[in-house]
Amino acid sequence: MTKLLHTYPDYQKNKIVSKGNGSTLYFNDGSELFDMTGGWTSHCIVGWSNPRVIEVMKDQIDRICHIDYKVYVDQNREKLSELLLSQAEHDLDRVYFSGNSGGEACEAAMKLSYQAHYDSGKQTKNWFISREQSYHGSSTDALSVGDRPNLKFLKPLYPNKRVHVPEQNPYREMYDDESEEQYARRSADELEKAILEIGSDNVAAFIAETIQGGLVGFVPPAKNYWKYVREICDRHDVHLILDEVICGTGTSGKIYCCDWDQISPDFLFLGKTLASGYCPISIVLTHSGIEDVIRAGQGRIQHSTTHQGHSLGTAAALAVQTIIHESGFLDDVNAKSAWFRQFIERELSSEPFFRNIRGRGLRLAVEYDCPKQNEFGIAVSHNLLQRHNIIVDGKWHRFAFSPMLTITEAELFRALTAFVDSFKTIAKNWD
Ligand SMILES: Cc1ncc(COP(=O)(O)O)c(C=O)c1O
């Protein structure tokens, strides 16, 4: 009888993972799974058991596992900060090691935003605006700016002073008689309307994922949306906080997803992909203007956790990000992305249920429409698992793909051929 309290109490407990290698998981019963979900939560980007990451981690363990962030210098933190800013096209120039999870990074960014306003004498700026259909983590504060249907029952626990504006999703929210440009403007204007309703003197920040993430399936914004949002934030002295927990660190084909949109936020936070799951670690990027305000104000950041900037996590992140930042790595991600899209378009565009493929880099989603929509996604995923030992995240109205960035072309071909086969097989007999 297990003593483990599992998230799903009825979960199958006899299938034990023995090891992972590249994109493949191996089980104790001899079976294996090919993963197109980056470890289910899209965290793993350089494959399991990556020898380069393991070697660096072993060396770090031999020396020291963790030294405190506030008191000691860990050279790897400096090196990782340098590296993370080395290919950035935006203006952020400071890296704050916030903790372990994306949710913690979200909270740290919110607190930093409020502290910067507070230390500038604008204490009333303490409301946060975010978007529907978003997810920023499962701590109560991160939840309060998210919008996940199954977690709505927790709402009585949320702090107040939170407002949601509609999602930014050209596929669902754009009117038939509207151009993309008009939609970008209208959608950004919804933010400005919310700021004016609350009063700009009361709003600290707008928080959003650079591309709508896993919930709706990797939807890039309408062109110029972020440019308009940036202008609105500047007009009302509202910080722009971007969540790149799922779409940052090269997964979009650029190191930072917002670099596709050519804007610079005030804060940008990263988590799960930073160390590719080899250790939990998260960070917040910001700019020296925020540091100056805090230096002149309270003189310290009023957020800290025991394991922030964890030394082993930092070493792992440095090893992972060294791989991601290597010359040619992102060209390879973009080439695989282009091939992925062409393959799906070619194979599925004449299928009646197929709607589109969209996303950036290797954060891609296939949208479909049919009767019993949710069941269709689950049935296709199940078929793929049973017949091909491949795992994809299919439900609601989309299949979300977040393969390891190190996936080979041959593996991608095999996985997508199998996916197309399962999609067509299930669609053929769907009523
Ligand atoms: C976009 C986004 N932000 C934040 C988070 C929260 O990260 P964590 O689960 O590490 O707290 C997630 C997790 O799925 C995410 O997808």
The ligand as a Tripos MOL2 file, in Angstrom:
@<TRIPOS>MOLECULE
LIG
   16    16     1     0     0
SMALL
NO_CHARGES

@<TRIPOS>ATOM
      1 C1          3.5120   30.3560  -18.9630 C.3       1 LIG1
      2 C2          3.7810   29.7900  -17.6200 C.ar      1 LIG1
      3 N1          4.0640   30.6080  -16.6010 N.ar      1 LIG1
      4 C3          4.3260   30.1560  -15.3620 C.ar      1 LIG1
      5 C4          4.2750   28.8140  -15.0900 C.ar      1 LIG1
      6 C5          4.5180   28.3360  -13.6940 C.3       1 LIG1
      7 O1          5.7150   27.6700  -13.5860 O.3       1 LIG1
      8 P1          5.9280   26.6730  -12.3480 P.3       1 LIG1
      9 O2          5.0320   25.5180  -12.5710 O.co2     1 LIG1
     10 O3          7.3810   26.3350  -12.4150 O.co2     1 LIG1
     11 O4          5.5870   27.4520  -11.1250 O.co2     1 LIG1
     12 C6          3.9650   27.9090  -16.1030 C.ar      1 LIG1
     13 C7          3.8810   26.4580  -15.8310 C.2       1 LIG1
     14 O5          3.3630   25.6810  -16.5670 O.2       1 LIG1
     15 C8          3.7180   28.4080  -17.4100 C.ar      1 LIG1
     16 O6          3.4190   27.5910  -18.4230 O.3       1 LIG1
@<TRIPOS>BOND
     1     1     2 1
     2     2     3 ar
     3     2    15 ar
     4     3     4 ar
     5     4     5 ar
     6     5     6 1
     7     5    12 ar
     8     6     7 1
     9     7     8 1
    10     8     9 2
    11     8    10 1
    12     8    11 1
    13    12    13 1
    14    12    15 ar
    15    13    14 2
    16    15    16 1
@<TRIPOS>SUBSTRUCTURE
     1 LIG1         1 GROUP 0 **** ****
